[in-house]
């Protein structure tokens, strides 16, 4: 056998040995396309979440626990140990909005935005858009200034309504994958939300 034929035989044996040692290789699962992801998020409907919320702005900083239940016709947002005001509950539905704070009489208005501006004048929460941002999607009806997706076609960065939102972590919430941590910033106001529990379909108790 010639030297050339011997070399070819050795290379063939080496290649076969390498293939045998590796075993079966799992097929690569393609990332869900962005349009399909948005369509899936549209199916969530009502949802609830629990986590920690931090706000900085106006030279002040505060944090506390958050429980948020969102419906198509309104929401129930409860903050505890935050903002130096003790417990706070903000609700909104088709009849209007109501703000309850510890040791203070409740306040009512036509919208939650009015009440929230009074409760948190230095650190506004963009609730109208945030209800969509927390799901990992842009708010509808407003232009998107910039958008970046990660390797799995999930939002990594979003600029909308003057805010910049960065998605720092996701977690499986079958059949969805939803944000677990996000950071939103506008000027000197920064919001950090760490979501410890997602509950699609859950309503406020």
C-alpha positions as CSV (number, residue, x, y, z in Angstrom):
1,X,0.0,0.0,0.0
2,X,1.4,3.4,-1.0
3,X,2.1,6.1,1.6
4,X,-0.7,8.1,0.1
5,X,-3.3,5.3,0.4
6,X,-2.2,4.6,4.0
7,X,-2.7,8.3,4.9
8,X,-6.1,8.3,3.4
9,X,-7.1,5.2,5.3
10,X,-5.9,6.7,8.6
11,X,-7.9,9.9,8.0
12,X,-11.0,7.9,7.3
13,X,-10.6,5.9,10.5
14,X,-10.1,9.1,12.5
15,X,-13.2,10.7,11.1
16,X,-15.3,7.6,11.8
17,X,-14.0,7.4,15.3
18,X,-14.8,11.1,16.0
19,X,-18.4,10.6,14.7
20,X,-18.9,7.5,16.8
21,X,-17.6,9.2,20.0
22,X,-19.9,12.3,19.6
23,X,-23.2,10.4,19.4
24,X,-26.4,11.9,18.1
25,X,-26.5,15.6,17.8
26,X,-29.8,17.4,18.7
27,X,-31.1,19.5,15.9
28,X,-30.9,23.3,16.3
29,X,-34.3,24.8,17.3
30,X,-34.8,28.1,15.5
31,X,-35.8,31.1,17.5
32,X,-39.4,32.2,17.4
33,X,-39.8,35.0,14.8
34,X,-40.7,38.4,16.2
35,X,-44.1,38.5,14.5
36,X,-45.0,35.1,15.9
37,X,-43.8,36.2,19.4
38,X,-46.1,39.3,19.2
39,X,-49.0,37.2,18.1
40,X,-48.4,34.8,21.1
41,X,-48.2,37.7,23.6
42,X,-51.6,39.0,22.3
43,X,-53.1,35.8,23.6
44,X,-52.2,36.4,27.2
45,X,-55.2,38.5,28.1
46,X,-55.5,39.2,31.8
47,X,-52.4,38.7,33.9
48,X,-50.8,39.3,37.3
49,X,-47.2,39.7,38.5
50,X,-45.3,40.0,41.7
51,X,-41.9,41.5,42.2
52,X,-39.8,44.4,43.3
53,X,-39.9,47.9,41.9
54,X,-37.2,50.5,42.3
55,X,-37.5,54.2,41.3
56,X,-35.0,57.0,41.2
57,X,-35.6,60.6,40.1
58,X,-35.6,64.1,41.4
59,X,-32.7,63.3,43.6
60,X,-34.7,60.6,45.4
61,X,-34.7,56.8,45.4
62,X,-37.1,54.3,46.7
63,X,-38.0,50.6,46.3
64,X,-40.6,48.2,47.4
65,X,-42.7,45.2,46.5
66,X,-45.3,45.3,43.7
67,X,-48.4,43.3,43.0
68,X,-50.0,44.2,39.6
69,X,-53.1,42.7,38.0
70,X,-53.9,43.9,34.5
71,X,-57.2,43.5,32.6
72,X,-58.3,44.8,29.3
73,X,-60.6,47.3,31.1
74,X,-58.4,48.3,33.9
75,X,-55.8,47.3,36.5
76,X,-55.1,46.9,40.2
77,X,-51.6,48.0,41.3
78,X,-50.4,47.6,44.9
79,X,-47.1,48.9,46.2
80,X,-45.8,48.1,49.7
81,X,-42.9,49.6,51.6
82,X,-42.1,52.0,48.8
83,X,-41.7,55.7,48.2
84,X,-41.8,56.6,51.9
85,X,-45.6,56.5,51.9
86,X,-46.2,53.0,53.2
87,X,-48.7,50.8,51.3
88,X,-50.3,52.3,48.2
89,X,-53.1,50.9,46.0
90,X,-54.0,52.4,42.6
91,X,-57.0,51.0,40.7
92,X,-58.6,52.0,37.4
93,X,-61.6,50.7,35.5
94,X,-64.2,52.1,33.1
95,X,-65.8,54.1,36.0
96,X,-62.6,56.0,36.9
97,X,-59.5,55.6,39.1
98,X,-59.0,55.4,42.9
99,X,-55.8,55.9,45.0
100,X,-55.6,54.5,48.5
101,X,-52.6,55.3,50.8
102,X,-52.0,54.3,54.4
103,X,-53.5,56.8,56.9
104,X,-54.9,59.0,54.2
105,X,-58.4,59.4,52.8
106,X,-58.8,57.8,49.3
107,X,-58.6,60.0,46.2
108,X,-60.6,59.5,43.0
109,X,-60.2,60.9,39.5
110,X,-61.1,60.2,36.0
111,X,-57.8,58.5,35.3
112,X,-54.9,56.8,37.1
113,X,-52.5,59.2,35.4
114,X,-53.9,62.2,37.3
115,X,-53.7,60.4,40.7
116,X,-50.2,59.0,40.0
117,X,-48.9,62.5,39.1
118,X,-50.0,63.6,42.6
119,X,-48.6,60.5,44.4
120,X,-45.2,60.3,42.6
121,X,-44.5,63.8,41.2
122,X,-40.7,63.2,41.0
123,X,-40.8,59.7,39.7
124,X,-43.7,59.2,37.2
125,X,-44.7,55.7,36.2
126,X,-45.6,55.4,32.5
127,X,-48.4,52.9,33.3
128,X,-50.2,53.3,29.9
129,X,-47.1,52.0,28.1
130,X,-45.6,50.0,30.9
131,X,-48.4,47.4,30.8
132,X,-47.1,46.4,27.4
133,X,-43.4,46.9,28.1
134,X,-43.5,44.5,31.0
135,X,-44.6,41.8,28.5
136,X,-41.6,42.4,26.3
137,X,-43.4,44.3,23.5
138,X,-43.8,47.9,22.3
139,X,-46.9,49.8,23.3
140,X,-49.4,50.0,20.4
141,X,-50.5,53.3,18.9
142,X,-47.1,55.0,19.4
143,X,-44.1,55.1,17.1
144,X,-41.1,53.0,18.1
145,X,-37.9,55.1,18.0
146,X,-35.5,52.1,18.2
147,X,-35.7,48.4,18.8
148,X,-33.1,45.7,19.2
149,X,-33.8,41.9,19.4
150,X,-31.6,39.3,21.0
151,X,-30.6,36.0,19.4
152,X,-34.0,34.5,20.3
153,X,-35.9,37.3,18.7
154,X,-36.9,38.8,22.1
155,X,-36.7,42.5,22.9
156,X,-33.3,43.4,24.2
157,X,-33.8,47.2,23.9
158,X,-36.7,49.5,23.1
159,X,-37.0,53.2,22.8
160,X,-40.5,54.6,22.8
161,X,-42.3,57.6,24.2
162,X,-39.1,59.2,25.3
163,X,-38.2,56.1,27.4
164,X,-35.4,53.6,26.9
165,X,-36.2,50.1,28.1
166,X,-33.5,47.4,28.5
167,X,-34.5,43.8,29.0
168,X,-32.0,42.2,31.3
169,X,-33.5,38.8,31.8
170,X,-36.3,36.5,30.7
171,X,-37.9,33.4,32.2
172,X,-40.1,30.6,30.8
173,X,-43.8,31.0,31.6
174,X,-45.2,28.2,29.5
175,X,-46.2,28.6,26.7
176,X,-44.6,32.0,26.8
177,X,-41.2,33.4,27.7
178,X,-41.6,36.7,29.6
179,X,-39.3,39.3,31.0
180,X,-37.9,38.7,34.5
181,X,-36.0,42.0,34.8
182,X,-36.2,45.3,32.9
183,X,-34.8,48.8,33.3
184,X,-36.6,51.9,32.0
185,X,-35.0,55.3,31.8
186,X,-36.2,58.8,30.8
187,X,-33.9,61.7,31.7
188,X,-32.9,61.4,35.3
189,X,-35.9,59.1,36.1
190,X,-35.0,55.3,36.2
191,X,-37.3,52.4,36.9
192,X,-36.1,48.9,37.6
193,X,-38.6,46.1,37.8
194,X,-37.7,42.6,38.9
195,X,-40.5,40.1,38.3
196,X,-40.4,37.1,40.6
197,X,-43.8,35.6,39.6
198,X,-45.9,35.8,36.5
199,X,-49.5,34.6,36.5
200,X,-51.2,34.8,33.1
201,X,-55.0,34.8,33.5
202,X,-54.9,35.7,37.2
203,X,-57.3,38.4,38.5
204,X,-56.9,40.5,41.6
205,X,-58.2,38.9,44.8
